[in-house]
């Protein structure tokens, strides 16, 4: 038999209760199978610590926050000086995005997980009529992704809506050649539904995420370009339902995540160059930012097993480390329509993420 209490086991209370229980349940069978001495201590530790947090071993919360950030940042920056500085009222638009992420350093209790992810999303939005210096719109989004983690996979869907807007300091057409300031904002709510599979099955994890974001931009015109420094703040509230997972077709473990609040602090500078050819106006843009966080960067949950009078609390990464982000984009606009393509890189010493996006809009 392995002695799991001699290594960094994530479920010490359940393992101690297992020795004193003598009960046979799906959870106790799994714990016994993992520590029956047929595996090395390292393999037994990986099995134990993965089952302590199977959804997070596949990056469930990490990628849920990523999906919400994709939707929210896209909505907020629609009125950015680095996006479409002259969005027309009554404009419908559709955006598609694809993101691929490699995460090599998700820190969980007793385990460093690796989780790669592919995610596709589409959003449809509408811009309301301008009211003085105030402009706003509404967008709904749907995304579908799959992540492959440590002894666990996650197929997930994200869906929700955002209300977004911009408050300008002065009318744009009056100060086109002068520095300008604008406050961008968004408020959104998104649901994420996970289907976790691996050494355990039946993980139907549901999360509800709320977000509020603000971003202050200062536009500095040049001869044929503009420089735009910006700073922002984003709050994300994550509420997760308790869920069960099974071993051998029977309920083995119950997971009860705590609700969490996260605060992100993005700061950066961008540039845009524009030119006109025929009936089309083109904008080329680039942006370099750093996104840090304030306060907690991880989550925690209580793990229990039917038949054992004990439980453990485990922790896991949600935000990871602060990231550097680089964005490149090209936009084109005529009297009747507009389109854009873009690329965004997000990375640090533990992850790299590549997002490709396309946008098309019709004017009425």
Buried (B, 14 or more C-beta within 10 A) or exposed (E): EBEBEEBEBBBBBBBBBBEEBEBEBBBBBBBEBBBEEEBEBEEBBBBBBBBBBBBBBBBBBBBBBBBBBBBBBBBBBBBBBBBBBEBBBEBEBBBEBBBBBBBEBBBBBBBEBBBBBEBEBEBEBEBBEBEEEEBBBBBBBBBBBBBBBBBBBBBBBBBBBBBBBBBBEEEBEEBEEEEBBBBBBBBBBBBBBBBBBBBBBBBEBEBBBBBBBBBBBBBBBEEEBBBBEBBBBBBBBBBBEEBBBBBEEEBBBBBBBEEBEBBBBBBBBBBBBBEEEEEBBEBBBBBEBEBBBEEEBBBBBBBBBBBBEBBBBBBBBBBBBBBEBBBEBEBBBEEEBBBBEBEBBBBBEBBBBBBEBEBEBEBE
